[in-house]
Amino acid sequence: MTAPQPPEDDDPGDFESPGVVPPPSSGPPGGRIFTLDGRPVPSLYLGTWLFSIGGIAALLIATQAQPSTGRSLMALAGIVALGIGLAAGAGYQVVARGERPAESYHGPSPVLLFGLVLVISTLASALLGAANLVDPEQPYGFLFGLLVVGLAYLVTIELFVVRSGALSWSAMGWPVRRPGMLRVALRDVGVAVFVMVPVTLGVLVWGALLASVLQVTAPETLPDAHGSTEALAVVLAAAVIAPIGEEAFFRGFALSAWLRDLGERPALIRSALFFAVVHILNIRVATEQASEGLGQAMLQFAVILPLGLALGWLFLRRGIVAAIAGHMAYNGFLLGLLALSRSAAPGP
């Protein structure tokens, strides 16, 4: 994949439509953000802030309230309002960025869309958990939860990126049907597995050294499985579903979007940092000590960052099939090593 050069004066994080004269810089702090002057769709911009701020306020109130039905309803209303605000913000960015140069990215921010994915998956998990249908701490609930997240990734990309015309699936590295496609895909898989063997070993050594320095244990991210069917559910979730959804979003979408505005190297670094920060959210800290929790978060970030760089490199060189295969191989290697360590451990 080639990296187009970004326009010199195009700011990918700016909500403003090109050609719109911003308010004077001598105004109050935040004056350019909190103004409707010059906005292409002022009502959509206003709705973004009202629903987002209202949703966050409702969530904060819910955390301080006593456990009750009212608290749950307040939290639910906050999540829904925040989702509406983020969706409105994504729609506004599609309109506001429509006049950018043809080679630039015209869609919503990857960070904004990840927030929307997080809201959707949180809402789905909360509703299913309240109905006692899914327990995310159990293997089957873990599988279902990752399936919901993966679908949320794909649906948000389809609705806000593909249908808006910002990026097509083929522009995000997905293969186009043509003669020899299967042969190329198999070659990409082979290259990805070959690359991920030393990457996995290097990440394991780096993680062990850093854990020793920080004096923390690796954070828990997988539920305990009892029996072959539960183990299969964990493997399917971690080694198949998670890689597909995450690569579609973080490499296929986010890296492709930033590639158009920033160029190859900055886009690769930004996407890897984004990927590492997001994975801190997956930590289940089994301690009440803040220092140990912080250490586990630092360890998780430091381990995932090189993985994100490797997967991004595979994507840029071989496409989304290689990135997905590399992610599957990495997670599969770790699951295999975990199973071997548990089988070799002495019984009680």
Buried (B, 14 or more C-beta within 10 A) or exposed (E): BEBBEBBEEBEBEEBBBBEEEEBEEEEEEEBBEEBEEBBBBEEBBBBBBBBBEBBBBBBEBBEEEEEEEEBBEBBBBBBBBBBBBBBBBBBBBBBBBBEBEEEBBBBBBBEBBBBBBBBBBBBBBBEBBEEEEBBBEBBBBBBBBBBBBBBBBBEBBEBBBBEBEBBEBEBBBEBEEEEEEEEBBEBBBEBBBEBBEEBBEEBBEBBEEBBEEBEBEBBEEBBEBEEEEBBEBBBBBBBBBBBBBBBBBBBBBBBBBBBBBBBBEBBBBBBBBBBBBBBBEEBEBEEEEEEBBEBBBBBBBBBBBBBBBBBBBBBBBBBBBBBBBBBBBBBBBBBEEEEEEEEEEEEE
